Structure formats: structure tokens, C-alpha cells
């Protein structure tokens, strides 16, 4: 079981630095994180699509309000109108919103269906259990792999090779990331052991509640290698803000090697994987 780890360990772990890509919140960010899955791409498109309705409607309503305030002010209309109804206006403000809602509902239902309908059978199933205040993960493979993922403490950065604050930011980085292969459909079974939590990964377009005694199912298929961050998104107690989620997307070969090594030595497998990812990044940078 230690042979795969030995292969990766040939690359010095001391050279570990930032991975190729690390999606995380940015200061003053007002847009979504870059999409890494087809679902998030569709979500981003739908958000822009809805703005083509929301912005004109908002401007129209504000303009009508301003016009009504000015045109029908008391000084200009000492005798207020007693008009009870206007058939044409009532037809317009009934039919118009119905048509707009249809244009919004159809793509909305299509996106909702896609979120719960994987294009293929998942190759990997991972159970994520929310706990006050960390995550337990179980890889449902022939030899199950179980580990806990806690927020990265400053005192542990050096020992884990995660001193790069840009790649492993405070309050987002974890000690043990979930590792999955790129271009692979992954199913995540989400539950909780105590109170309601929520599993959310913005770059993947996934978010679902973790409810004690119930299992919610989500899926994703990451298109790009890298390190991605999410957080618990349901108020779950005093340390709710210290319950991040880290998912590392790697090549299939790196994943298979990591999984085999992690069965017996998870910390060593993580360090070896980080070194392999960094070495691959340096080679890619040199080629450019």
C-alpha cells in the first residue's frame, strides 16, 4: 500500500507552494466565482439572462413612480382623479407579468432539472457529514476511506506545507481536502450528525442542506484542476464561520495514487500529492 506514496514522495515536499488554480472569494467581489462545472456555467448564464428583465423593469417602475409623483402632485391636481379602473391598463399589467414569468420559468426549470440529473452514472460517491464544526468524509470505495476536515490552524501550516496564504487563505483552508479527479462525475451524499449545516461549493454551483437523519444528494463534474473553497452555508452555532470546505481537483493518475496511499497514510499522501501538483505546475510554467 505504500508503494504509490513512495513514488510521489520522490518529489521533495518542501518545494510545495500554490496550486495551479485556487478559486476563493475575492475582496470587493460582486460577481460569481469562475465556473468550473457545466451547472455553474448555466447558473451564471441564467443570472445574466434574468438581468435583461430585472434591470428594464426596475428602471420602468422607477420612471413611472417619478412621473406619477410629479404629474399628480397636489399643487398640480387640487382635485384628485376619481378614475376607478382602466381595462387596457389592467390587461397589460396582467398579461405582461405572465409572459415575463414564462420567459423566466422555462430556463429556470431546465436548470433545476439539470442540477438533479447527472449526465452519467457517478464514478465516485463521497459521503459528507456536517459536525459542529467540521466535516467528516467517507469515500465509498472497495476499501472505504474516512477522514475529518477541519479549518487550518496557523500553527499547523508549516507542518502541512501550507504556508502560502494566497493558496491556503485564512478561514478557508482546511487540513485535509477532498480529492477528486478532473472530468469525473462525483456524487456527494450530504447529511449531519447534530444540527442543520449546509454543503456549498460556489465554483461548482452546488449547495444543499445537511440535515440530521436525512441524506441529500448532489453531484458535480469539475472541468479544471485546482483547489476550490466553499463553506457551511447554514447558521449552525458559534463556530459556523469556521467550517470551510476544500476540494482539490487533480488528474486521474494523481487521484488513483493518492487514494491508494491515503488508505494507510493520509497526511503523507496529502503532502505527496501537493508536491506532485506543484511539480506539474512548474513544468507547465516552464513550457510557457
C-alpha positions in Angstrom: 0.0 0.0 0.0 3.0 2.3 0.5 4.4 1.9 -3.0 2.3 4.7 -4.6 3.2 7.0 -1.8 6.9 6.3 -2.3 6.6 7.2 -6.0 5.1 10.6 -5.2 7.4 11.2 -2.3 10.3 11.3 -4.7 9.4 14.9 -5.2 10.6 17.0 -2.2 7.6 18.1 -0.2 9.5 21.2 0.9 9.0 22.7 -2.5 5.2 22.8 -2.2 3.6 26.2 -2.9 0.5 27.4 -4.7 -1.6 25.0 -6.8 -2.4 25.9 -10.4 -5.8 27.4 -9.5 -7.4 28.3 -6.3 -11.0 29.6 -6.5 -11.9 31.6 -3.5 -13.8 34.8 -2.5 -12.0 38.0 -3.5 -12.1 41.4 -1.9 -15.0 43.5 -3.2 -16.2 40.7 -5.4 -19.6 41.3 -6.9 -19.8 38.5 -9.4 -19.8 34.7 -9.1 -16.5 32.8 -8.8 -15.3 31.4 -12.2 -17.4 28.5 -13.2 -15.7 25.1 -13.1 -18.7 22.9 -13.9 -21.4 22.9 -16.5 -24.0 23.6 -13.9 -22.2 26.7 -12.7 -21.8 27.8 -16.3 -25.6 27.5 -16.7 -26.2 29.3 -13.4 -24.0 32.2 -14.5 -25.8 32.4 -17.8 -29.2 32.4 -16.1 -28.2 35.2 -13.8 -27.2 37.4 -16.7 -30.3 36.3 -18.6 -32.6 37.4 -15.7 -30.8 40.8 -15.5 -32.2 41.6 -19.0 -35.6 41.5 -17.4 -34.9 42.8 -14.0 -33.0 46.0 -15.0 -35.5 47.3 -17.5 -38.4 46.6 -15.2 -36.7 48.3 -12.3 -36.0 51.4 -14.5 -39.5 51.4 -15.8 -41.1 51.2 -12.3 -38.8 54.0 -11.0 -39.6 56.2 -14.0 -43.4 55.6 -13.5 -43.1 56.4 -9.8 -41.2 59.6 -10.6 -43.7 60.6 -13.3 -46.7 59.9 -11.1 -45.2 61.9 -8.2 -44.5 64.9 -10.4 -47.6 64.7 -12.6 -50.2 64.1 -9.9 -48.7 66.2 -7.1 -51.2 68.1 -5.0 -50.2 71.5 -6.3 -50.9 70.4 -9.9 -54.0 68.4 -9.1 -56.1 70.1 -6.4 -59.0 67.9 -7.4 -57.8 64.3 -7.5 -58.9 61.9 -10.2 -61.7 59.5 -9.3 -61.0 57.0 -12.1 -61.9 53.6 -10.8 -60.3 51.4 -13.4 -58.9 51.2 -16.9 -59.4 48.0 -18.8 -56.4 48.4 -21.1 -54.0 49.0 -18.3 -55.4 46.1 -16.3 -55.0 43.8 -19.3 -51.4 45.0 -19.8 -50.3 44.6 -16.2 -51.8 41.1 -16.1 -50.7 39.7 -19.4 -47.2 41.4 -19.3 -46.0 39.8 -16.0 -47.4 36.4 -17.0 -45.3 36.5 -20.3 -42.2 37.7 -18.4 -42.6 34.9 -15.8 -42.9 32.3 -18.5 -39.6 33.5 -20.0 -38.0 33.2 -16.6 -39.7 29.9 -15.5 -38.8 27.8 -18.5 -35.0 28.1 -18.3 -35.3 28.1 -14.5 -37.0 24.7 -14.5 -34.4 23.4 -17.1 -31.6 24.4 -14.8 -33.3 22.9 -11.8 -33.7 19.6 -13.6 -30.1 19.6 -14.7 -28.9 20.2 -11.1 -30.6 16.9 -10.0 -29.9 14.9 -13.2 -26.3 13.8 -13.7 -25.5 13.2 -17.4 -24.0 9.8 -16.5 -23.7 7.4 -13.5 -21.4 8.8 -10.9 -18.0 7.2 -10.8 -17.2 8.3 -7.2 -19.5 8.6 -4.2 -18.5 10.6 -1.2 -20.5 11.0 2.0 -20.1 14.4 3.6 -21.3 14.7 7.2 -21.6 18.0 8.9 -20.5 18.2 12.5 -20.2 21.1 14.9 -17.9 22.4 13.5 -16.1 20.4 10.8 -16.8 17.9 8.1 -16.4 14.1 8.1 -15.9 12.5 4.7 -16.2 8.9 3.6 -15.1 7.6 0.2 -17.5 4.8 -0.6 -14.9 2.6 -2.4 -14.0 -1.0 -2.1 -11.8 0.0 0.8 -13.6 2.9 2.4 -11.6 5.9 3.3 -12.7 8.1 6.2 -11.2 11.3 7.5 -12.2 14.6 9.1 -11.6 18.0 7.6 -11.1 20.9 10.0 -10.2 24.6 9.4 -6.4 25.0 9.0 -4.8 26.4 12.2 -1.9 28.8 11.8 0.3 26.6 14.0 -0.2 23.7 11.6 0.7 25.5 8.4 4.4 24.7 8.4 3.9 21.0 9.2 1.3 20.6 6.5 3.3 22.6 3.9 0.5 25.1 3.6 2.3 28.4 4.4 1.3 30.1 1.2 -1.5 32.4 2.3 -2.7 33.1 -1.2 -3.3 29.4 -2.0 -4.4 28.5 1.5 -6.2 31.5 2.8 -7.1 32.1 6.4 -10.6 30.9 7.4 -11.0 29.0 4.1 -8.1 26.5 4.0 -8.5 23.1 5.7 -6.1 20.5 7.0 -7.4 17.6 4.7 -9.0 18.5 1.4 -11.4 16.3 -0.5 -9.6 14.9 -3.5 -11.4 14.1 -6.8 -10.2 13.5 -10.4 -10.9 16.1 -13.1 -13.7 15.4 -15.7 -15.3 12.8 -13.4 -18.9 12.8 -12.2 -18.8 12.8 -8.4 -21.9 12.1 -6.2 -21.9 13.7 -2.7 -24.3 12.3 -0.1 -24.8 15.1 2.4 -26.1 14.7 6.0 -25.3 15.9 9.5 -24.8 14.4 12.9 -26.1 17.1 15.2 -27.7 20.3 13.8 -28.5 21.5 10.3 -25.5 22.5 8.3 -25.2 23.2 4.5 -22.6 22.0 2.0 -21.8 24.7 -0.6 -19.1 25.0 -3.2 -19.7 28.2 -5.3 -17.3 27.4 -8.2 -19.1 24.1 -8.7 -22.7 25.5 -8.4 -23.7 23.1 -5.7 -25.3 23.8 -2.4 -27.6 21.7 -0.2 -28.6 21.4 3.4 -27.0 18.8 5.7 -29.9 17.6 7.8 -29.6 15.1 10.7 -31.3 11.8 9.9 -31.7 12.7 6.2 -29.4 12.3 3.2 -29.5 14.9 0.4 -27.7 14.1 -2.9 -25.8 16.5 -5.1 -23.3 15.9 -7.9 -20.6 17.8 -9.8 -18.1 17.3 -12.6 -15.2 19.6 -12.4 -13.6 20.6 -15.7 -10.4 22.2 -14.3 -7.7 21.0 -11.9 -7.1 23.2 -8.9 -8.1 23.9 -5.3 -11.6 25.2 -4.6 -13.1 26.5 -1.4 -16.6 26.6 0.0 -18.2 26.9 3.4 -21.0 25.8 5.6 -23.9 28.0 4.5 -26.4 27.4 7.3 -26.1 29.0 10.7 -25.2 26.1 12.9 -23.7 27.6 16.1 -21.0 29.7 17.4 -18.3 28.3 15.1 -20.4 28.4 12.0 -17.9 30.8 10.4 -15.0 28.4 10.9 -16.3 25.4 9.0 -14.8 25.6 5.5 -14.8 23.1 2.7 -11.8 22.4 0.5 -11.9 20.3 -2.7 -8.7 19.6 -4.7 -9.2 18.5 -8.3 -6.3 16.6 -9.8 -5.6 14.3 -12.7 -6.9 10.7 -12.7 -3.4 9.3 -12.2 -2.8 11.6 -9.2 -6.1 10.7 -7.7 -5.6 7.0 -8.0 -2.1 7.2 -6.4 -3.4 9.5 -3.6 -6.4 7.2 -2.9 -4.2 4.1 -2.7 -1.6 5.8 -0.4 -4.3 7.6 1.8 -5.7 4.2 2.9 -2.6 3.8 5.1 -1.1 7.3 5.5 -3.4 10.2 4.8 -1.0 13.0 5.9 1.8 11.5 3.8 -0.5 11.0 0.8 -1.6 14.7 1.0 1.9 16.0 1.1 3.0 13.8 -1.8 0.0 14.9 -3.8 0.7 18.6 -3.1 4.3 18.1 -4.2 3.2 16.3 -7.4 0.8 19.1 -8.3 3.4 21.7 -7.7 6.0 19.9 -9.8 3.4 19.6 -12.6 2.7 23.3 -12.3 6.4 24.2 -12.5 6.8 22.1 -15.6 3.7 23.8 -17.2 5.0 27.3 -16.4 8.4 26.4 -17.8 6.8 25.3 -21.0 5.2 28.7 -21.4 
